[in-house]
Amino acid sequence: MELKRGFKQTVIGLIPEDWEIKPLGELFETQLGKMLDEQKNTGVRKPYLGNSSVQWGRIEVSSLATMRMGPKDLVKYRLSEGDLLVCEGGEVGRSAIWSGDLEECYFQKALHRLRPKAAIDPRFVQAIFHSFALRGLFANYVTQTSIAHLPQDRLVQLLLPVPSLAEQNAIAGALADMDATIAGMTRLLVKKRALRSATWRRLLTGEVRLEGFTIPWVEKRLGEVATVVRGASPRPIADTRWFDQNSSVGWVRISDVVKGAMYLDRTTQRLSEDGISRSRRVERGSVIMSIAATVGRPTITRIDACIHDGFVVFEDAKIDASFLYFLLCFLEPGWSSRGQTGSQTNINTTIIKEETVFVPADPKEQAEIARVLMEMDEEIQRLEDRSAKFSALKQAMMQALLTGRVRLPVQTVEDAGEELADA
């Protein structure tokens, strides 16, 4: 196969001709962490990082355990700002850089500590590790027992692409800018979700009323606001005669009902005429809810469908369907504790019918509450979609920048995105 101009073939794939390949041991001093042994360890107790503390690109320090450290341990295993920490086992290669979040911290044997001894940017190498993990390039270096491990003698042999330090800095900076953008969106999503949760509680209990509505709310049982009917299943369930993928009538499985998705637009399976006759038909616009295994998950159908006996449908509802959906979402966390347990948790229709709720007596208030909550959900969905797109772009940038397909000596992250789109 003809090589791309300006590139050379190496054991880790094509890289630019002016990049080098070097073993990690030439670039870093490596140190495996201290063995955790309460019986043998002596000295003063100090906080330490374990495998679970190190996630991709970030380190969790909120609830660290401690272990005893002797005088030599305090020197050998103390972390310094800029140390690159790499998981030795589990998700091999998962890594992050210590930024000095604690004045004093150490690390356990589940982690390797890497300190530069050559012209190398740890941020660049951390990104390389993430790329290697996504591409499966650690496979040739791990030992496999019950779980994969990356021992120190193999870690130092790991071959890395090495551009100039200036280009390393530029690549790491571009990826860091993208990480900052994604982190900002993540923080905004956390705030929006917390606001949504508080708004749900206040609006769906009547604690806060929307402006212009004064008619008192009323106490009802769910069985009074709708007729609760359980689904039905053809038996034996594995018989192929119940199914027909050319049918227009879907058969709802719990895997089709995605948490947080208000509407059901498709199902994996469809029923034949025989299957339909032995199941429970529900019309478009019906509010249904799961009652087995994953208990209490509601959705509104936007297709012709049938439900099996792991669902109920709320027929002839006397309240707004969208308001009923949000009310059931609000009730969802409490159903499992009231269900019957066996091979799987389930609740019966009697429990559902007898559940007491408060609802606005004014149908307009029901609809307006549902509208407000829908708008909040739609805003969060837009943010989630945008965050997912940026995460996908980050992975594409990693692939392009860390293989030299896109060169980025002094460009900004915006320029990198434009060049990536054209590549």
Disulfide bonds with the S-S distance in Angstrom:
none
